[in-house]
């Protein structure tokens, strides 16, 4: 699944003919990207248009967000920011929104909820943005939502999924993908019983999202009749989880499930190897679905499962075009955080166009009643609280250095490989 370089080259030449070098440089500078990147984006739009769209006119629609591009979640949040910027460039190359250009105003919240809430206050009161998109991570989102709620700004939650966001009585938050409590649903309710697994250890970082995923896994274990022999939280930004892993080694459960981000999913895997922790199934949220997981752990990532909200090979509306455009702009494959960020933009665009204006109450009502397809599996559809109910979560497994989609059955790209060999058997 790589861009068609021949057709891209031909289209790029057409773009260079259509736009002056000065105009391309101006557009690239406004977006903070290179001239080749903006040229590629304009070419992608041109390939899909029989007649070029009229350029957007008037004052830009300003869309604000803070995204974690540094701090603990910086590597993950960067994917989301890149998707926001890709969508911005595409809209400005293809007629804008409501025939107006769009302008992203994005700050780095440094993976800190307090900083995130302060930045959303700034976006609304000082930058006077017209619309809002959500930050990355549930803790930051829950803090920022207190601000956007106060000012009546609907927020597309494109980088968070803890159920607490929608259980807290907020009226202006709208989910883009499945809630965290259901991340391990397929693994616990379907895969584990099929394998005959009867016991589990569930550990999670002491933060909003990891706790939601971990406690959701515990609840699903209860439903499946699986005994949770260990349930334990570990500190945020932990650099050593050997004490809980030693307990797990002694309990010898069938499954080790981790409510985690990328850094701690890598940490748990490494220390499990060092300590000889050998469950029949490893599963981690967030980290296990990211390219950096295999890049960091190499062969030690094999056999690990994880929930994913999107994968490149799924057959969804516009997915191939999104993948190609992202590759051309950023020079790397998107991960599911890229896709959820992009889907948030798609939903916001559709809701604004359907409403016909930027009235925030009108936008809220439109988002409540909207059903639509995005690049994600399933569809955008929310309940009365704004919680996402139409998205289909996926489960992936690393096999011989490749990520294989193993659930749900109708979307599988390969067969599950279990049980996980012991570390000694792997050599």
C-alpha positions in Angstrom: 0.0 0.0 0.0 2.3 2.7 -1.3 1.5 5.8 -3.3 1.6 5.5 -7.1 4.8 7.4 -7.7 4.4 7.6 -11.5 1.0 9.2 -11.4 2.1 11.4 -8.5 5.0 12.7 -10.5 2.8 13.6 -13.5 0.3 15.3 -11.2 3.0 17.3 -9.5 4.1 18.7 -12.8 0.6 19.8 -13.5 0.4 21.5 -10.2 3.6 23.4 -10.8 2.1 24.6 -14.1 -1.1 25.7 -12.4 0.5 27.5 -9.5 3.4 29.9 -9.4 6.4 29.1 -7.3 5.7 32.1 -5.1 2.1 30.9 -4.4 3.3 27.4 -3.5 5.9 28.9 -1.2 3.3 31.1 0.5 0.9 28.2 1.0 3.7 25.9 2.4 4.9 28.6 4.8 1.4 29.2 6.1 1.0 25.5 6.9 4.5 25.0 8.2 5.3 22.3 5.6 7.8 22.0 2.8 7.1 23.1 -0.8 7.3 19.5 -2.0 4.7 18.5 0.6 2.2 21.2 -0.4 2.8 20.4 -4.1 2.1 16.8 -3.4 -1.1 17.6 -1.6 -2.4 19.9 -4.4 -1.6 17.1 -6.8 -3.6 14.6 -4.9 -6.6 16.9 -4.9 -6.1 17.6 -8.6 -6.1 13.8 -9.4 -9.5 13.5 -7.9 -11.1 16.5 -9.6 -12.4 16.7 -13.1 -12.4 20.5 -12.7 -10.2 22.2 -10.2 -12.2 23.6 -7.2 -12.5 27.4 -6.9 -10.0 28.7 -4.3 -11.5 29.5 -1.0 -12.1 33.2 -0.3 -12.7 35.4 2.7 -11.5 35.3 6.3 -10.3 31.8 7.3 -12.3 29.6 9.6 -10.0 29.2 12.6 -9.9 25.8 14.2 -8.1 25.5 17.6 -6.5 22.5 19.3 -3.7 21.6 21.7 -2.0 18.3 20.9 0.7 16.5 22.9 3.8 16.7 20.6 6.3 16.6 23.5 6.2 15.0 26.9 5.2 11.4 27.6 2.7 11.1 24.8 4.6 13.3 22.3 5.4 10.5 19.8 1.8 9.4 19.6 0.2 12.9 19.6 2.4 13.9 16.7 0.4 11.5 14.5 -2.8 13.3 15.4 -1.3 16.7 14.7 0.0 15.6 11.3 -3.5 14.4 10.4 -5.0 17.8 11.4 -2.5 19.6 9.2 -3.0 17.2 6.3 -6.8 17.9 6.3 -6.1 21.7 6.6 -3.9 21.5 3.5 -6.3 19.4 1.5 -9.3 21.8 2.3 -7.3 24.8 1.3 -6.4 23.1 -1.9 -9.9 22.1 -2.8 -12.3 24.9 -2.0 -12.2 25.2 1.8 -15.1 24.8 4.1 -18.2 26.9 3.4 -16.0 28.2 0.5 -13.7 29.8 3.1 -10.1 28.8 3.8 -9.4 27.0 7.1 -6.6 27.8 9.5 -5.4 25.4 12.2 -4.2 27.0 15.4 -2.4 24.3 17.2 -0.3 24.4 20.5 1.7 21.7 22.2 0.3 20.9 25.7 3.4 18.8 26.6 1.2 15.9 27.6 0.0 17.9 30.6 -3.7 18.3 31.5 -3.2 21.6 33.2 -1.3 23.0 30.3 -4.0 21.7 27.9 -6.9 23.4 29.8 -4.9 26.7 29.8 -4.3 26.5 26.1 -8.0 25.9 25.3 -8.8 28.9 27.4 -6.3 30.8 25.3 -7.7 29.5 22.0 -11.2 30.6 22.9 -10.6 33.9 24.7 -7.4 35.2 23.0 -7.2 33.6 19.6 -11.0 33.7 19.3 -11.1 30.5 17.2 -14.3 29.6 15.5 -14.2 25.9 16.1 -12.5 23.3 18.3 -10.9 19.9 17.8 -9.8 17.7 20.7 -6.3 17.1 22.1 -4.5 13.8 22.5 -5.0 11.6 25.6 -8.0 11.2 27.8 -6.5 13.1 30.8 -5.8 16.2 28.8 -9.2 15.9 27.0 -11.1 15.7 30.2 -9.4 18.8 31.6 -9.8 20.7 28.3 -13.5 19.8 28.1 -14.2 21.7 31.3 -13.1 24.8 29.4 -14.8 24.2 26.1 -18.0 23.2 28.0 -18.0 26.6 29.9 -17.8 28.5 26.6 -20.3 26.2 24.7 -17.8 24.9 22.1 -18.6 21.5 20.7 -15.4 19.3 20.8 -14.8 16.4 18.4 -12.8 14.1 20.7 -10.4 12.8 18.1 -7.6 11.6 20.4 -9.3 10.2 23.6 -11.7 7.5 24.5 -12.1 7.1 28.3 -15.7 6.6 29.1 -15.4 9.0 32.0 -15.5 11.8 29.4 -19.1 11.0 28.6 -20.1 9.9 32.1 -19.3 13.3 33.6 -22.4 15.1 32.3 -20.7 17.2 29.7 -22.9 18.4 26.8 -20.4 19.4 24.2 -18.1 16.4 23.7 -18.5 14.0 20.8 -16.6 10.8 20.4 -14.9 9.8 17.2 -14.1 6.2 18.1 -14.9 3.4 20.6 -14.6 4.0 24.3 -11.6 2.7 26.2 -13.5 0.3 28.3 -14.2 -1.8 25.2 -10.7 -1.9 23.8 -10.0 -5.5 25.0 -13.6 -6.7 24.4 -12.7 -9.0 21.5 -9.6 -10.4 23.3 -11.5 -11.2 26.5 -14.9 -12.2 25.3 -13.9 -14.0 22.0 -10.2 -14.8 21.7 -9.6 -16.0 25.3 -12.5 -18.4 25.5 -11.6 -19.9 22.1 -8.1 -20.5 23.4 -9.4 -22.0 26.7 -7.8 -19.2 28.8 -9.3 -18.9 32.3 -7.0 -16.5 34.2 -5.7 -13.0 33.6 -3.5 -10.4 35.2 -4.6 -6.8 34.4 -2.2 -3.9 35.1 -2.5 -0.3 34.1 -0.9 3.1 34.5 -2.6 5.2 37.2 -4.1 7.7 34.7 -7.5 8.3 33.2 -7.3 6.3 29.9 -5.1 3.4 31.0 -7.4 2.9 34.1 -10.4 2.9 31.8 -9.0 0.3 29.5 -7.7 -1.9 32.4 -10.9 -1.8 34.4 -12.9 -2.4 31.2 -10.9 -5.5 30.7 -11.6 -6.6 34.3 -15.3 -6.1 33.7 -15.2 -8.2 30.5 -13.3 -10.9 32.3 -16.2 -11.1 34.8 -18.6 -11.4 31.9 -16.5 -14.2 30.4 -16.0 -16.1 33.6 -12.2 -15.4 33.5 -10.6 -15.1 36.9 -8.5 -12.0 37.4 -5.7 -13.2 39.6 -3.9 -9.8 39.7 -5.3 -6.3 39.2 -2.9 -3.5 40.0 -2.1 0.1 39.0 1.4 1.4 38.6 2.6 5.0 38.8 2.4 7.4 35.8 5.6 7.6 33.8 6.9 4.4 35.5 10.4 3.3 34.6 10.3 0.0 36.6 7.3 -2.3 36.9 9.4 -5.3 38.0 7.6 -5.7 41.4 4.1 -6.3 39.8 5.7 -8.4 37.1 7.3 -10.7 39.7 3.8 -11.2 41.2 2.5 -12.1 37.8 5.3 -14.6 37.2 4.4 -16.3 40.4 0.6 -16.3 39.6 1.3 -17.6 36.1 -1.9 -16.3 34.5 -3.0 -17.3 30.9 -3.1 -13.6 29.9 -1.3 -10.4 30.8 -3.4 -7.3 29.8 -1.9 -3.9 30.1 -3.7 -0.6 30.1 -0.9 1.4 28.7 0.6 4.0 26.3 3.6 3.3 24.1 6.4 3.9 26.7 5.0 1.5 29.3 3.9 -1.1 26.8 7.5 -1.3 25.7 8.7 -1.3 29.3 6.4 -4.2 30.4 7.4 -6.3 27.4 11.2 -5.7 28.1 10.9 -6.4 31.8 8.7 -9.5 31.2 11.5 -10.9 29.1 14.1 -10.0 31.7 12.1 -11.6 34.5 10.8 -14.6 32.6 7.1 -13.7 32.7 5.4 -16.1 30.3 1.7 -15.7 29.9 0.1 -17.4 26.9 -1.2 -14.1 25.7 0.2 -10.5 26.0 -2.1 -7.6 25.1 -1.4 -3.8 25.5 -3.5 -0.8 24.6 -2.1 2.0 22.3 1.6 1.0 22.2 1.0 -2.5 20.7 -0.8 -1.0 17.7 1.9 1.6 16.8 4.8 1.2 14.3 7.2 2.3 17.0 6.4 -0.9 19.1 8.1 -3.2 16.5 10.8 -0.6 15.7 11.8 -0.5 19.4 11.4 -4.1 20.4 12.1 -5.9 17.1 11.5 -9.7 17.5 10.3 -9.2 21.1 7.2 -7.5 19.8 6.0 -10.7 18.0 2.9 -12.4 19.4 1.7 -9.3 21.3 -1.9 -8.3 20.7 -3.5 -4.9 21.0 -6.6 -2.9 20.1 -6.5 -0.6 17.1 -9.1 1.9 15.9 -8.0 1.8 12.3 -5.6 -0.1 10.0 -4.3 0.8 6.5 -5.8 -2.2 4.7 -9.4 -1.8 5.8 -12.0 -1.0 3.1 -13.5 2.3 4.3 -14.5 5.3 2.3 -11.5 7.4 1.2 -9.0 5.3 3.2 -6.6 4.6 0.3 -6.6 8.3 -0.6 -6.0 9.3 3.0 -3.1 6.8 3.3 -1.5 8.0 0.1 -1.8 11.7 1.0 -0.4 11.1 4.5 2.6 9.2 3.0 3.2 12.0 0.5 3.0 14.8 3.1 4.9 13.2 6.0 7.0 10.5 4.5 5.8 7.8 6.9 2.8 5.6 7.3 -0.1 6.9 9.4 -1.1 5.0 12.6 -4.6 4.8 14.0 -4.1 8.1 15.9 -3.5 9.8 12.5 -6.8 8.2 11.2 -8.8 9.2 14.2 -7.5 12.8 14.0 -8.4 12.9 10.3 -11.8 11.4 11.0 -12.5 14.1 13.5 -11.8 16.7 10.8 -14.1 14.9 8.4 -16.9 14.9 10.9 -16.4 18.5 11.8 -16.4 19.5 8.1 -19.6 17.5 7.4 -21.4 19.0 10.4 -20.4 22.6 9.5 -21.5 22.1 5.9 -24.8 20.4 6.9 -25.5 23.2 9.3 -24.5 25.9 6.8 -22.8 28.2 9.3 -20.5 28.4 12.3 -23.2 28.7 15.0 -22.0 26.6 17.9 -25.5 25.5 19.2 -26.5 24.6 15.6 -23.2 22.6 15.3 -23.9 20.7 18.6 -27.4 19.7 17.4 -26.0 18.6 14.0 -23.3 16.5 15.7 -25.9 14.8 17.9 -28.0 13.7 15.0 -25.3 13.0 12.4 -24.5 9.6 11.0 -21.7 9.3 8.4 -18.8 7.3 7.1 -15.2 8.3 7.7 -11.9 6.5 7.1 -12.5 4.6 10.3 -14.3 1.2 10.4 -18.0 1.4 11.1 -19.6 4.9 11.2 -19.8 8.1 13.2 -22.9 7.8 15.3 -23.3 9.0 18.9 -25.8 8.5 21.7 -27.5 11.3 23.6 -24.4 11.9 25.7 -22.2 12.3 22.6 -20.5 8.9 23.2 -19.5 7.1 20.0 -21.6 3.9 19.3 -21.0 3.3 15.6 -17.3 2.7 15.4 -15.9 -0.9 15.1 -12.7 -1.5 17.2 -10.1 -3.8 15.7 -7.6 -6.2 17.3 -4.1 -6.7 15.8 -1.2 -9.0 16.5 2.5 -8.7 15.6 3.7 -11.8 13.7 7.2 -12.1 12.3 7.6 -8.3 12.3 4.3 -7.6 10.6 1.0 -6.3 12.1 -1.9 -8.7 11.3 -5.5 -7.8 11.8 -7.0 -10.8 13.7 -10.5 -9.5 14.8 -13.3 -8.9 14.1 -13.6 -12.0 11.9 -15.1 -10.1 8.9 -12.1 -7.8 8.7 -9.3 -10.3 9.5 -6.1 -10.2 7.3 -4.5 -13.3 9.0 -5.0 -16.0 11.5 -4.2 -15.6 15.2 -0.9 -17.2 16.5 -1.2 -18.4 20.0 -0.1 -19.5 22.6 2.9 -17.2 22.9 6.1 -19.2 23.2 8.1 -18.7 26.4 11.0 -16.3 26.2 13.4 -19.3 26.5 11.7 -21.0 23.6 12.1 -17.9 21.5 15.9 -17.8 22.2 
